[in-house]
């Protein structure tokens, strides 16, 4: 007799043609909201008590929810049991075994199922006779991936693996992170989003459109997992540097959450990608027969804000106070407004504004170890005054303020921004968007980036405008003319939108530039020396920040947590890295880096009184490492 808590009843399902008990087709029916779901209407009625069913001779078993049923592996999704002859209700949780188990990405091990597991879980004959290790599976897959010449083909192969064998996907990504990060995220994810309608195969997240207005809480309840810790949500209006991709922006939340799990150790089942579809202004997509979103112009104003507000309320109601909501690739006007509106009521984070700022600040701090001087002694010039540019600028100003105890209004004067109309100065104040106004300083108007560089003479030049080829030879040569080691950060993604290439930066500066970019570049040889360009990738930061917020039970994100994350990342840059010209550590150590960042963020949460997981662990680094998801196969006995 198996044991079950009192809220669950096991009903045995029968095939109409075979009147014998088949345990691999068992279905667990779970009480919901104080009542009991009736299942598919066949077999035992859920309206009768357990005692009544026993009296009538019906099969009733007590079952441990953590165990399998007659060799089955618990499948909390329930989707693998659904078919035309066997319907799944919202109250049903299936127990996967046999062919269903092979279709369950959370438990499937493919050829790695052992002989005993094949016998115990009805897999005999469903697999070839060979049993191989997870390591051999990984070796075969990386070999196959390397045969593809087109990056999008590699992306599609990785996505297919993710929905087929989750643990193997993450094992492969973790063990080959430097090679596969550009495949599952930028730059390849940009092309994937552009072509998402054509390559769409299976939904990997929730789609909430204007059609669901008034029913968003119900939609959230359709997602099979209940213990969600991190949500990444986009409305698709500003995907990387590619513009409005509408519903096809789903590739971004899916990719980001893959990195939360692989690099930050957040359980995949605790991650939820969401796209909010309010239409698109992309005419090409509206005319594309394969487009998967609403075919209408974007909703704005009251209609948009009401939908977002309903979403935020529903998330909090369904998942609680401590679920992290990461806003991703919203247009500037909405990004700043959402962060300001919900930053005091929800645990929210905008990677484009805050994550980018944190990773760039870390690179600047590391670069200054080579350039010399403190951060307050240097002048910064940004090309791009959107959410990324102003976010980075503000965090740098906060770090200056922290070091000097000067008001942030004063430290902002060391930072200058150039937008599409030229240098942001006081005389333009009336026409500036609100998020640009703090950066309007007293200065005569300057129309071009080159003239701004020559006039301001910055130590650090940062590009975040999403406009490629704007750091021209003249701009880089000007930077090198008054800096021994000019710091040049070309942050725009994807690669096609980068302000300059690594080769251009090193060549035009005669090898003196300290260069990093948003998308990866290959090593560059110049005058017989090999230069290793760094990548100012947000993947260094946001997984560790997310892990730190989760393990501390933080209820809000504070700017000091971002500074703590930057400090932790900068500390991971060794002298050996600096000697090679790198201002970021190698990605191969990313899991350890994420643990260090998580520990710093969690420590700051406890210090600020924003942590709810008490008592505080004695060693936050070890605690963070112990909480990280492991993609190693478990044994099903």
C-alpha positions as CSV (number, residue, x, y, z in Angstrom):
1,X,0.0,0.0,0.0
2,X,1.4,3.4,-1.1
3,X,0.8,6.4,1.1
4,X,-0.8,9.7,0.0
5,X,-1.7,12.9,1.8
6,X,-5.4,13.3,2.4
7,X,-5.9,15.9,-0.3
8,X,-5.1,13.5,-3.2
9,X,-7.0,10.4,-4.5
10,X,-5.7,8.0,-7.1
11,X,-8.1,7.0,-9.8
12,X,-7.1,4.1,-12.1
13,X,-7.7,4.8,-15.8
14,X,-8.8,2.0,-18.0
15,X,-8.5,1.5,-21.8
16,X,-11.9,0.8,-23.3
17,X,-10.5,-2.2,-25.3
18,X,-8.3,-3.7,-22.6
19,X,-10.0,-4.4,-19.3
20,X,-7.0,-4.8,-17.2
21,X,-5.2,-2.5,-14.8
22,X,-2.3,-0.6,-16.5
23,X,-0.5,1.3,-13.8
24,X,1.5,3.4,-16.3
25,X,-1.7,5.0,-17.3
26,X,-2.6,6.1,-13.7
27,X,-3.8,9.6,-13.1
28,X,-3.5,11.4,-9.8
29,X,-6.6,13.6,-9.2
30,X,-5.8,16.4,-6.7
31,X,-8.2,18.4,-4.6
32,X,-8.3,22.0,-5.7
33,X,-9.6,25.0,-3.7
34,X,-11.3,22.7,-1.1
35,X,-13.1,20.7,-3.8
36,X,-12.2,17.7,-5.9
37,X,-11.9,17.6,-9.7
38,X,-13.9,14.9,-11.4
39,X,-11.2,14.0,-14.0
40,X,-12.3,12.8,-17.4
41,X,-15.7,11.5,-16.2
42,X,-14.8,7.8,-16.4
43,X,-13.9,5.4,-13.7
44,X,-14.4,6.4,-10.1
45,X,-16.6,9.5,-9.3
46,X,-14.7,12.1,-7.4
47,X,-18.0,13.2,-5.7
48,X,-18.0,10.1,-3.5
49,X,-16.0,9.8,-0.3
50,X,-13.0,7.4,-0.1
51,X,-15.0,5.1,2.2
52,X,-17.9,4.9,-0.2
53,X,-15.6,4.0,-3.0
54,X,-14.0,1.3,-0.9
55,X,-17.4,-0.1,0.0
56,X,-18.3,-0.3,-3.8
57,X,-15.0,-2.1,-4.5
58,X,-13.4,0.8,-6.5
59,X,-9.6,1.1,-6.5
60,X,-8.4,3.7,-4.0
61,X,-4.7,3.9,-3.1
62,X,-2.8,6.1,-0.7
63,X,0.0,7.6,-2.6
64,X,3.1,9.6,-1.6
65,X,3.2,12.6,-4.0
66,X,7.0,12.5,-4.1
67,X,7.0,8.9,-5.3
68,X,6.1,7.3,-8.6
69,X,3.1,5.1,-9.1
70,X,3.9,1.5,-10.0
71,X,7.2,2.6,-11.4
72,X,6.0,6.0,-12.8
73,X,7.9,9.2,-12.5
74,X,5.7,12.1,-11.3
75,X,5.0,14.6,-14.1
76,X,3.7,17.8,-12.6
77,X,2.7,19.0,-16.0
78,X,0.2,16.4,-16.8
79,X,0.4,17.2,-20.5
80,X,1.9,13.9,-21.5
81,X,-1.2,11.9,-20.5
82,X,-3.5,14.0,-22.6
83,X,-4.9,12.4,-25.7
84,X,-8.2,12.2,-27.6
85,X,-9.3,9.2,-25.4
86,X,-7.9,10.4,-22.2
87,X,-8.5,14.1,-21.3
88,X,-6.6,16.0,-18.6
89,X,-8.5,18.4,-16.4
90,X,-7.0,21.4,-14.4
91,X,-7.1,19.2,-11.3
92,X,-5.2,16.3,-12.8
93,X,-1.5,15.6,-12.3
94,X,-0.2,12.6,-14.3
95,X,2.4,10.1,-13.4
96,X,4.6,9.7,-16.4
97,X,6.2,6.4,-17.4
98,X,6.8,4.4,-20.6
99,X,6.4,6.4,-23.8
100,X,5.1,9.4,-21.8
101,X,8.3,9.6,-19.8
102,X,10.4,9.8,-23.0
103,X,8.3,12.8,-24.0
104,X,8.7,14.6,-20.7
105,X,11.7,17.0,-21.0
106,X,11.9,17.4,-17.2
107,X,12.6,13.7,-16.6
108,X,13.7,12.3,-20.0
109,X,17.2,10.9,-20.1
110,X,17.1,9.3,-23.5
111,X,19.7,6.5,-23.9
112,X,21.0,7.2,-20.4
113,X,18.2,5.3,-18.8
114,X,19.8,2.3,-17.0
115,X,18.7,-1.3,-17.4
116,X,16.9,-1.2,-14.1
117,X,15.1,2.0,-14.9
118,X,14.0,0.6,-18.3
119,X,12.4,-2.3,-16.5
120,X,10.9,-0.2,-13.7
121,X,9.4,2.4,-15.9
122,X,8.1,0.4,-18.9
123,X,10.8,1.6,-21.3
124,X,11.8,-1.8,-22.7
125,X,11.6,-1.8,-26.4
126,X,11.0,1.9,-26.6
127,X,14.8,2.6,-26.7
128,X,17.7,1.0,-28.5
129,X,19.4,-1.5,-26.2
130,X,22.6,0.5,-25.6
131,X,22.9,2.5,-22.3
132,X,25.2,5.5,-22.4
133,X,26.3,8.2,-19.9
134,X,25.2,11.8,-19.9
135,X,28.8,12.8,-20.7
136,X,28.7,10.7,-23.9
137,X,25.4,12.3,-24.8
138,X,27.0,15.7,-24.3
139,X,30.0,14.8,-26.4
140,X,27.8,13.6,-29.3
141,X,25.6,16.7,-29.2
142,X,28.4,19.2,-29.2
143,X,30.0,17.3,-32.1
144,X,26.7,17.5,-34.0
145,X,26.2,21.2,-33.2
146,X,29.7,22.0,-34.6
147,X,28.6,20.5,-38.0
148,X,26.1,23.3,-38.5
149,X,27.5,26.3,-40.4
150,X,24.5,28.6,-39.8
151,X,24.2,30.0,-36.3
152,X,20.4,29.9,-36.5
153,X,20.5,26.1,-37.1
154,X,22.5,25.7,-33.9
155,X,20.0,27.8,-32.1
156,X,17.1,25.7,-33.3
157,X,19.0,22.5,-32.4
158,X,19.5,23.8,-28.9
159,X,15.9,24.8,-28.5
160,X,14.8,21.4,-29.7
161,X,17.0,19.8,-27.1
162,X,15.6,22.1,-24.4
163,X,12.1,20.8,-25.0
164,X,13.2,17.2,-25.4
165,X,15.7,16.8,-22.6
166,X,16.0,19.7,-20.2
167,X,18.9,18.4,-18.0
168,X,21.0,17.5,-21.0
169,X,20.4,21.0,-22.5
170,X,21.6,22.7,-19.3
171,X,24.5,20.3,-18.9
172,X,25.7,21.0,-22.4
173,X,25.3,24.8,-22.0
174,X,27.1,24.9,-18.7
175,X,30.0,22.8,-19.9
176,X,30.4,24.7,-23.1
177,X,29.2,28.2,-22.1
178,X,31.8,30.3,-24.0
179,X,30.9,28.4,-27.2
180,X,27.1,28.2,-26.8
181,X,26.3,31.5,-25.1
182,X,26.3,33.3,-28.5
183,X,24.1,30.6,-29.8
184,X,21.3,30.6,-27.2
185,X,21.5,34.4,-26.7
186,X,23.0,37.4,-28.4
187,X,23.8,37.7,-31.2
188,X,21.9,34.6,-32.6
189,X,18.7,35.2,-30.6
190,X,18.2,38.5,-32.5
191,X,17.9,36.6,-35.8
192,X,15.8,34.0,-34.1
193,X,13.3,36.6,-32.9
194,X,13.1,38.1,-36.4
195,X,12.2,34.7,-37.8
196,X,10.4,33.4,-34.8
197,X,7.1,32.9,-36.6
198,X,8.8,30.7,-39.2
199,X,10.7,28.6,-36.7
200,X,8.0,28.4,-34.0
201,X,7.4,24.8,-33.0
202,X,6.3,24.5,-29.4
203,X,5.4,27.3,-26.9
204,X,7.9,27.8,-24.2
205,X,6.2,30.4,-22.1
206,X,2.9,32.4,-21.7
207,X,1.5,34.7,-24.3
208,X,-0.8,37.4,-22.8
209,X,-2.5,39.5,-25.3
210,X,-5.2,42.2,-25.3
211,X,-7.7,39.3,-25.8
212,X,-6.9,38.2,-22.3
213,X,-7.7,41.6,-20.7
214,X,-9.7,40.9,-17.6
215,X,-8.6,37.3,-17.4
216,X,-4.9,37.5,-16.9
217,X,-5.0,35.8,-13.5
218,X,-6.8,32.8,-15.2
219,X,-4.1,32.8,-17.9
220,X,-1.3,32.7,-15.2
221,X,-3.1,29.7,-13.6
222,X,-2.9,27.8,-16.9
223,X,0.9,27.6,-16.5
224,X,1.6,24.2,-14.9
225,X,4.2,25.3,-12.4
226,X,3.0,27.1,-9.2
227,X,6.3,27.9,-7.4
228,X,7.6,30.6,-9.8
229,X,10.6,32.6,-8.6
230,X,11.7,34.6,-11.7
231,X,9.6,36.0,-14.5
232,X,11.1,37.6,-17.6
233,X,8.5,39.7,-19.5
234,X,8.7,41.7,-22.7
235,X,6.2,43.5,-24.9
236,X,8.6,43.1,-27.9
237,X,8.7,46.8,-28.8
238,X,12.5,47.2,-28.6
239,X,14.2,43.8,-29.2
240,X,18.0,44.3,-28.9
241,X,18.9,46.9,-31.5
242,X,16.3,45.4,-34.0
243,X,13.3,47.4,-33.0
244,X,9.6,46.3,-32.7
245,X,9.3,42.6,-33.2
246,X,6.0,42.3,-31.4
247,X,5.0,38.8,-30.2
248,X,8.1,37.3,-31.8
249,X,10.1,38.9,-29.0
250,X,9.4,35.7,-26.9
251,X,12.9,34.5,-27.9
252,X,14.3,37.0,-25.4
253,X,12.5,35.9,-22.2
254,X,13.2,32.2,-23.2
255,X,16.9,32.9,-23.7
256,X,17.3,35.1,-20.6
257,X,15.7,32.4,-18.4
258,X,17.8,29.7,-19.9
259,X,20.8,31.8,-18.6
260,X,19.2,32.3,-15.2
261,X,19.2,28.5,-14.9
262,X,22.5,27.7,-16.6
263,X,24.6,30.6,-15.2
264,X,22.7,31.5,-12.0
265,X,21.4,28.2,-10.9
266,X,17.7,29.1,-10.7
267,X,15.6,26.0,-11.1
268,X,14.1,25.8,-14.7
269,X,10.7,24.9,-13.3
270,X,10.8,28.2,-11.2
271,X,11.3,30.3,-14.4
272,X,8.4,31.7,-16.4
273,X,8.9,33.5,-19.8
274,X,6.1,35.9,-20.7
275,X,5.3,38.0,-23.8
276,X,2.7,40.7,-23.5
277,X,1.2,41.2,-27.0
278,X,-0.4,44.6,-27.5
279,X,0.2,44.5,-31.3
280,X,3.1,45.7,-33.4
281,X,3.9,48.7,-35.5
282,X,6.2,46.7,-37.7
283,X,4.5,46.7,-41.1
284,X,6.6,43.8,-42.4
285,X,5.4,41.6,-39.6
286,X,1.8,42.7,-39.9
287,X,2.0,41.5,-43.6
288,X,3.9,38.3,-42.8
289,X,1.6,35.3,-43.1
290,X,3.7,33.4,-40.5
291,X,3.5,36.1,-37.9
292,X,2.3,34.6,-34.6
293,X,1.0,37.7,-32.8
294,X,-2.0,40.1,-32.9
295,X,-2.3,41.7,-36.3
296,X,-3.0,45.3,-35.2
297,X,-1.1,48.5,-34.4
298,X,0.3,48.8,-30.9
299,X,-2.0,49.7,-28.1
300,X,-0.9,52.8,-26.1
301,X,-2.0,55.1,-23.4
302,X,-4.7,53.9,-21.0
303,X,-5.4,50.6,-22.8
304,X,-1.7,49.6,-22.5
305,X,-1.2,50.8,-18.9
306,X,-4.4,49.0,-17.7
307,X,-3.3,45.7,-19.3
308,X,0.2,46.0,-17.6
309,X,-1.3,47.0,-14.3
310,X,-3.7,44.0,-14.4
311,X,-0.7,41.8,-15.2
312,X,1.4,43.1,-12.3
313,X,-1.4,42.6,-9.8
314,X,-2.2,39.1,-11.1
315,X,1.5,38.1,-10.8
316,X,1.6,39.2,-7.2
317,X,-1.7,37.6,-6.4
318,X,-0.7,34.3,-8.0
319,X,2.9,34.0,-7.1
320,X,3.4,36.2,-4.1
321,X,5.5,39.1,-3.0
322,X,8.9,37.6,-3.6
323,X,8.7,36.6,-7.3
324,X,11.2,38.6,-9.3
325,X,9.8,40.3,-12.4
326,X,12.4,41.3,-14.9
327,X,11.3,43.8,-17.6
328,X,13.1,43.1,-20.9
329,X,13.3,45.1,-24.1
330,X,10.5,47.6,-23.5
331,X,10.7,50.9,-25.4
332,X,12.3,53.7,-23.4
333,X,9.2,55.5,-22.5
334,X,7.5,52.4,-21.0
335,X,10.7,51.0,-19.5
336,X,11.4,54.0,-17.2
337,X,7.7,54.4,-16.4
338,X,7.2,50.7,-15.4
339,X,10.4,50.7,-13.3
340,X,9.4,53.9,-11.4
341,X,5.7,52.8,-11.0
342,X,6.3,49.3,-9.7
343,X,9.7,49.6,-8.1
344,X,8.2,50.4,-4.7
345,X,5.4,47.8,-4.7
346,X,7.0,44.8,-6.5
347,X,10.3,43.0,-6.8
348,X,11.1,44.3,-10.2
349,X,14.3,44.6,-12.2
350,X,15.0,46.0,-15.7
351,X,18.1,44.4,-17.2
352,X,18.4,47.0,-20.0
353,X,18.6,49.8,-17.5
354,X,20.0,48.2,-14.3
355,X,21.7,45.1,-15.5
356,X,23.6,46.8,-18.3
357,X,24.6,49.6,-15.8
358,X,25.9,47.1,-13.3
359,X,28.0,45.1,-15.8
360,X,29.4,48.3,-17.4
361,X,30.3,49.8,-14.1
362,X,32.2,46.6,-13.2
363,X,34.2,46.8,-16.5
364,X,35.0,50.5,-15.8
365,X,36.2,49.7,-12.3
366,X,38.4,46.9,-13.7
367,X,39.7,49.1,-16.6
368,X,40.7,51.8,-14.2
369,X,43.2,49.4,-12.6
370,X,45.1,49.7,-15.9
371,X,44.4,53.3,-16.7
372,X,45.0,54.6,-13.1
373,X,43.1,57.0,-10.9
374,X,39.8,56.8,-9.2
375,X,36.5,56.8,-11.0
376,X,35.8,60.4,-9.9
377,X,39.0,61.6,-11.8
378,X,37.7,60.4,-15.1
379,X,35.2,61.9,-17.7
380,X,32.6,59.7,-19.4
381,X,30.9,60.3,-22.8
382,X,28.0,58.2,-23.9
383,X,26.7,57.9,-27.4
384,X,23.1,57.0,-26.8
385,X,20.8,58.4,-24.2
386,X,18.1,55.8,-23.9
387,X,17.4,53.3,-21.1
388,X,20.8,51.7,-21.3
389,X,22.8,54.9,-21.6
390,X,21.0,56.8,-18.9
391,X,20.9,53.7,-16.6
392,X,24.7,53.2,-16.9
393,X,25.3,56.9,-16.4
394,X,23.2,57.0,-13.3
395,X,24.9,54.0,-11.7
396,X,28.4,55.4,-12.4
397,X,27.2,58.7,-10.8
398,X,26.0,56.8,-7.8
399,X,29.3,55.0,-7.4
400,X,31.1,58.4,-7.6
401,X,28.8,59.8,-5.0
402,X,29.4,56.7,-2.8
403,X,33.2,57.2,-3.0
404,X,33.3,60.9,-2.5
405,X,30.2,61.5,-0.4
406,X,29.3,64.3,-2.9
407,X,25.6,64.7,-4.0
408,X,24.7,62.6,-7.1
409,X,23.7,65.9,-8.7
410,X,27.3,67.0,-8.5
411,X,28.8,63.7,-9.7
412,X,26.6,63.7,-12.8
413,X,28.6,66.6,-14.1
414,X,31.5,64.2,-14.9
415,X,29.2,62.4,-17.3
416,X,28.1,63.6,-20.8
417,X,25.5,62.1,-23.2
418,X,25.0,62.5,-26.9
419,X,21.7,61.6,-28.5
420,X,20.5,61.8,-32.1
421,X,20.4,65.6,-31.9
422,X,23.9,66.1,-30.4
423,X,25.3,66.8,-27.0
424,X,22.7,67.0,-24.3
425,X,23.0,70.5,-22.9
426,X,20.9,73.0,-20.8
427,X,19.8,75.0,-23.8
428,X,17.8,71.9,-25.0
429,X,16.1,71.3,-21.7
430,X,12.5,72.1,-22.8
431,X,12.6,69.5,-25.6
432,X,14.3,66.7,-23.7
433,X,12.5,63.6,-22.4
434,X,12.3,63.4,-18.6
435,X,15.0,60.8,-18.2
436,X,17.5,62.9,-20.2
437,X,17.1,66.1,-18.2
438,X,19.4,65.2,-15.3
439,X,22.3,65.0,-17.9
440,X,21.8,68.4,-19.5
441,X,24.9,70.4,-18.4
442,X,26.0,74.0,-19.2
443,X,27.8,73.9,-22.5
444,X,27.5,75.3,-26.0
445,X,25.6,73.0,-28.4
446,X,27.7,70.3,-30.1
447,X,26.1,68.6,-33.1
448,X,28.2,65.4,-33.8
449,X,29.8,62.6,-31.8
450,X,33.3,63.4,-33.2
451,X,33.0,67.1,-32.1
452,X,31.7,66.0,-28.7
453,X,34.8,63.7,-28.3
454,X,37.2,66.5,-29.2
455,X,35.4,69.0,-26.9
456,X,34.7,66.9,-23.8
457,X,38.0,64.8,-24.1
458,X,36.5,61.8,-22.2
459,X,38.6,59.0,-20.7
460,X,35.8,56.5,-21.4
461,X,33.6,56.3,-24.5
462,X,30.5,54.2,-24.2
463,X,28.1,53.4,-27.1
464,X,24.5,52.3,-26.4
465,X,22.5,53.8,-29.2
466,X,21.9,50.7,-31.2
467,X,23.4,52.3,-34.2
468,X,26.3,50.5,-35.9
469,X,29.5,51.9,-37.2
470,X,29.3,55.2,-35.3
471,X,32.7,54.9,-33.6
472,X,34.5,55.8,-36.8
473,X,38.2,55.9,-37.4
474,X,38.2,59.6,-36.6
475,X,36.4,59.1,-33.3
476,X,38.7,56.3,-32.1
477,X,41.9,58.2,-33.2
478,X,40.6,61.3,-31.4
479,X,40.1,59.2,-28.2
480,X,43.7,57.8,-28.6
481,X,45.1,61.3,-29.1
482,X,44.5,62.4,-25.5
483,X,44.4,59.1,-23.7
484,X,47.3,56.7,-23.3
485,X,44.8,53.8,-22.8
486,X,41.4,55.0,-24.1
487,X,38.5,52.9,-22.8
488,X,36.1,52.1,-25.6
489,X,32.9,50.2,-24.9
490,X,30.8,49.4,-28.0
491,X,27.8,47.9,-26.2
492,X,25.0,47.8,-28.8
493,X,23.6,44.4,-29.9
494,X,23.5,42.4,-32.0
495,X,26.9,42.4,-33.7
496,X,25.6,44.2,-36.8
497,X,24.6,47.2,-34.5
498,X,28.0,47.4,-32.7
499,X,29.5,50.9,-32.8
500,X,32.8,49.4,-34.0
501,X,34.5,46.1,-34.2
502,X,37.3,44.9,-31.9
503,X,39.7,44.9,-34.9
504,X,38.8,48.5,-35.7
505,X,39.2,49.7,-32.1
506,X,42.7,48.0,-31.7
507,X,43.9,49.0,-35.2
508,X,42.8,52.7,-35.1
509,X,44.1,53.2,-31.5
510,X,47.4,51.4,-32.5
511,X,46.7,48.7,-30.0
512,X,46.3,51.0,-27.0
513,X,42.5,50.8,-26.5
514,X,40.9,48.8,-23.7
515,X,37.9,47.4,-25.6
516,X,34.8,45.5,-24.7
517,X,31.6,45.0,-26.7
518,X,28.0,43.8,-26.1
519,X,28.3,41.0,-28.6
520,X,31.4,38.7,-28.8
521,X,34.3,39.3,-31.2
522,X,37.1,37.0,-32.0
523,X,40.7,37.7,-30.8
524,X,42.5,40.2,-32.9
525,X,46.2,40.2,-34.0
526,X,47.8,43.6,-34.4
527,X,51.5,44.2,-34.9
528,X,52.3,40.7,-33.8
529,X,50.3,40.8,-30.6
530,X,47.1,39.0,-29.8
531,X,44.3,41.1,-28.2
532,X,41.4,39.4,-26.4
533,X,38.3,41.7,-26.6
534,X,36.1,41.5,-23.6
535,X,32.3,41.2,-23.7
536,X,30.3,43.5,-21.5
537,X,27.5,40.9,-21.5
538,X,24.6,41.3,-19.1
539,X,24.8,37.5,-18.5
540,X,27.7,38.3,-16.1
541,X,25.3,40.1,-13.9
542,X,21.6,39.3,-14.0
543,X,21.8,35.6,-13.2
544,X,23.8,36.4,-10.0
545,X,21.5,39.2,-9.0
546,X,18.5,37.0,-9.5
547,X,20.0,34.2,-7.4
548,X,20.9,36.7,-4.7
549,X,17.4,38.0,-4.5
550,X,15.9,34.5,-4.4
551,X,18.2,33.1,-1.7
552,X,17.7,36.1,0.5
553,X,14.0,36.3,0.0
554,X,14.3,40.0,-1.0
555,X,11.1,42.0,-1.5
556,X,12.6,45.0,-3.4
557,X,15.6,45.8,-5.6
558,X,17.8,48.6,-4.3
559,X,20.5,50.6,-6.2
560,X,23.0,49.5,-3.6
561,X,22.4,45.9,-4.6
562,X,23.5,46.8,-8.2
563,X,26.6,48.5,-6.8
564,X,27.3,45.4,-4.8
565,X,26.9,43.2,-7.9
566,X,29.3,45.4,-9.9
567,X,31.9,45.3,-7.1
568,X,31.7,41.5,-6.9
569,X,32.2,41.2,-10.7
570,X,35.1,43.6,-10.8
571,X,36.8,41.6,-8.1
572,X,36.7,38.5,-10.3
573,X,39.0,40.1,-12.8
574,X,42.6,38.9,-12.1
575,X,45.9,40.5,-12.9
576,X,46.4,37.9,-15.6
577,X,43.1,39.0,-17.2
578,X,44.2,42.6,-17.1
579,X,47.6,41.8,-18.6
580,X,45.8,40.3,-21.6
581,X,43.7,43.4,-21.9
582,X,40.5,41.8,-20.5
583,X,38.3,43.9,-18.2
584,X,35.9,41.0,-17.6
585,X,36.7,37.5,-16.3
586,X,36.5,34.5,-18.6
587,X,32.9,33.1,-19.0
588,X,34.1,29.6,-18.2
589,X,34.0,30.5,-14.5
590,X,30.5,32.1,-14.7
591,X,28.8,29.8,-12.1
592,X,31.4,30.7,-9.5
593,X,31.1,34.4,-10.5
594,X,27.4,34.2,-10.2
595,X,27.7,32.8,-6.7
596,X,29.9,35.6,-5.6
597,X,27.6,38.2,-7.1
598,X,24.6,36.5,-5.4
599,X,26.3,36.5,-2.1
600,X,27.1,40.3,-2.4
601,X,23.5,41.0,-3.4
602,X,22.1,38.9,-0.6
603,X,24.4,40.5,1.9
604,X,23.2,43.9,0.9
605,X,19.6,42.8,1.1
606,X,20.1,41.7,4.7
607,X,22.0,44.9,5.5
608,X,19.1,47.0,4.1
609,X,16.5,45.0,5.9
610,X,14.9,43.8,2.6
611,X,15.6,40.1,3.1
612,X,12.8,37.8,4.4
613,X,14.7,34.5,4.6
614,X,15.9,34.4,8.2
615,X,18.2,33.7,9.8
616,X,21.0,34.9,7.5
617,X,23.3,32.1,6.4
618,X,26.8,32.3,8.0
619,X,28.5,31.8,4.6
620,X,26.5,33.3,1.8
621,X,28.8,32.2,-1.0
622,X,28.6,28.5,0.1
623,X,24.9,28.9,0.6
624,X,24.4,30.4,-2.9
625,X,26.4,27.5,-4.4
626,X,24.4,25.0,-2.5
627,X,21.1,26.4,-3.9
628,X,22.2,26.3,-7.5
629,X,20.4,24.0,-9.9
630,X,22.4,21.0,-11.0
631,X,21.6,19.4,-14.4
632,X,23.1,16.0,-13.6
633,X,20.7,13.2,-14.2
634,X,18.9,11.7,-11.1
635,X,18.3,8.0,-10.7
636,X,14.7,6.8,-11.0
637,X,14.4,3.6,-8.9
